[in-house]
Amino acid sequence: GILKACSELEDSEDVRMMLHGCVVKVGLDLDVFVGSAMVDTYAKNGGLEEAIKVFDCIPGQNVVIYNAMIAGFARLGNEPCPETRIEAVRLYANLLQKRIRPSKFTFKSVLEVCNLTNAVRCGRQIHAHVILSGFEDDEFIGNALINLYAKAQLVDDSLRCFHRTPKQEIFTWTSMITAFVQDGHSVKALDLFRELIYLEKEPDQFTMSGVMNACAALSVPITCEQIHCYAVKSGFGQFTLCGNSQIEMYRCTGDLKAAKKTFEKISCLDTFSWSQMVLSYAVHGHEREALLLFKKMFDCGVIVNKFAFLAVLIACSHQGLVDEGFRYAFLFPQRAIYNLVSLFLTYLLPTCNIHVPIYMD
C-alpha cells in the first residue's frame, strides 16, 4: 500500500529509494506482491532500469508483475528508440512460454507498445491471442486495436474492431471518428457522429475535436456552423482543444473573422492555439497580422513549433521579406533549421528573383 501511494507522487525518487531499502531490510524484496508494487513504482516514474533489476530478481513471477513491467515500457512515450519499447513484446512472449495466462491489462499494454512502435504485424498476432482468450469484447482492448490499425491506415480493420466492441464508452467512438478523419473519410466520420448523437451518447472534447477536424477537411461552412453551435450548447467551447480545432475549421472554410473570434475566446492559449491563428492570417493574405502575432507569441515565451514557423515563411513569401524570413529562421535551434530549411526554400525563396547560398555543417 505504501509503495502504491509512492508511485503516485512526482519527484519522489529519494522516497522510492528509501522505501526500497526498507523492503530489502525486512526481507520482502523477493515477495512477488511487494515486488510487483516495487516494479510499478519505478516504472510509473521513469525508473525503468531499476524496475528491470527488481523484476529479474523476483522468483515465481506472475501475471501481475509481468503486467507492471510491460506497462512500464508502454509509458515510455515517443522519445525512446523502438528497440527499447519492443522489449515489452519480448516480455509478453516470455509470459506465454511460462504458460502464464495473460489478463486484459496485459493485452492493453502490449498493444499500446505495438501502436507506439508501428508494429502492425506483431499487433495482428496479439489480436489473434485476444480473440482466443475471449477478450475481444473488452472496450479498452478494442480501443487499442482501433488505434493500432488506424495508425497503419487500415481503417477497414479499425471499423471491424469497432463493430465488435460493445461501444459503451465514448472513447471508442472518438477513436473510430479520428481513424476516419486520418484516413480521409471525413463524411464517414460525420455519419458516425450523427449515429452517436442519435443513440443519445454524450461526446467529450476529444470527440468534438475529431468532428471539427472532419469539418475542416470538408470545408462546408453550414456544417461547420452547426458543429460550432452544438459545441457551444454542450459546453465544449471552454476547452482549448476544441478551440484549436475550431480555428482550423474556420481557416479551412476561409472565415478568418470567426477564427479570430474563436482565438480571442480561448481562455488558456497553448502553442497550437497561437500556431493555428498565425497560419490562418498567413494563408488568407494578412501577412502583417501573422508576423505581428508571431512576434507576440515569441515575446510571451510560447514554445514555437514548426507549424508557426511554416506560417511565418508563408507570410514572408507573400511579402517578399527574405531578410525577415532568415531572421526568424535563426531564432530556432540548429536542428530545427535542418528540419525546416526545405520548407524555407519551398515557400520563401521561389518568390524572389535572387540566389541565396545556404551553408550547413
Number of C-alpha atoms within 10 A of each C-alpha: 8 8 21 14 10 19 22 12 14 9 9 12 17 9 14 19 13 11 16 18 13 13 18 12 10 8 10 14 19 17 15 19 16 19 26 26 21 26 28 27 26 25 25 22 21 15 15 20 12 15 23 15 11 19 22 9 14 18 11 9 19 17 17 19 22 23 26 26 28 29 22 26 24 25 18 19 12 11 6 10 11 15 9 11 23 20 17 25 21 13 16 23 12 13 19 12 9 10 9 14 11 19 14 16 17 21 24 23 26 29 29 25 29 25 23 19 17 16 18 18 10 14 23 16 10 19 20 12 15 21 11 10 13 11 17 21 17 16 21 20 26 28 25 25 31 28 24 28 23 24 18 16 16 17 23 14 15 25 19 13 24 21 11 13 20 13 17 10 15 15 17 23 23 25 23 26 28 24 28 27 25 18 14 16 17 24 16 15 25 21 13 18 22 12 13 17 12 9 9 9 14 11 19 16 20 19 22 25 25 27 30 29 26 26 29 24 18 18 17 14 16 11 15 22 16 11 17 21 13 14 23 12 10 13 12 20 22 15 17 21 21 26 30 26 25 31 27 25 30 26 24 22 19 16 15 20 11 17 25 17 11 20 21 13 13 18 12 12 17 15 16 21 23 25 26 23 26 28 27 26 24 25 19 15 14 16 24 15 16 26 22 13 18 24 13 13 19 14 9 9 9 15 13 17 14 15 16 24 22 20 25 33 31 25 28 27 23 18 16 18 17 18 10 15 20 14 11 16 19 11 12 16 9 12 9 14 17 13 11 17 13 11 17 23 14 14 18 24 20 13 16 14 8 9 8 10 6 7 5 7 3
